[in-house]
Amino acid sequence: MQGILAAVLSALLGSKDPDQVATMAKQAGEFINIVVNLLDALKTSFSHRSMAARSLGKKDSVSEAAVAGLSLLKVWVNVQCKTLVNKVKHETKWM
């Protein structure tokens, strides 16, 4: 994914310095991974909260809605990344 991010960043920013582009691509890839990990952590936290409420015979609608929303957001982030990768592959005839 870092190679594709490098191509996208190079095209968007017009940078010709390969070291600078590689650094930015690595940072962008790490940022995407951090976002996905954060979404997983939030989803886990809300899932535990919802399970704890159910074990007490209550319903925690906020937690259940948060889990659903975070699941959808994670899917959306993954789809956007894959769409970007496919677009770059198509436009640059990579891979």
Secondary structure as GFF3:
##gff-version 3
##sequence-region A 1 95
A	DSSP	alpha_helix	2	13	.	.	.	ID=ss1
A	DSSP	alpha_helix	18	55	.	.	.	ID=ss2
A	DSSP	alpha_helix	61	92	.	.	.	ID=ss3
###
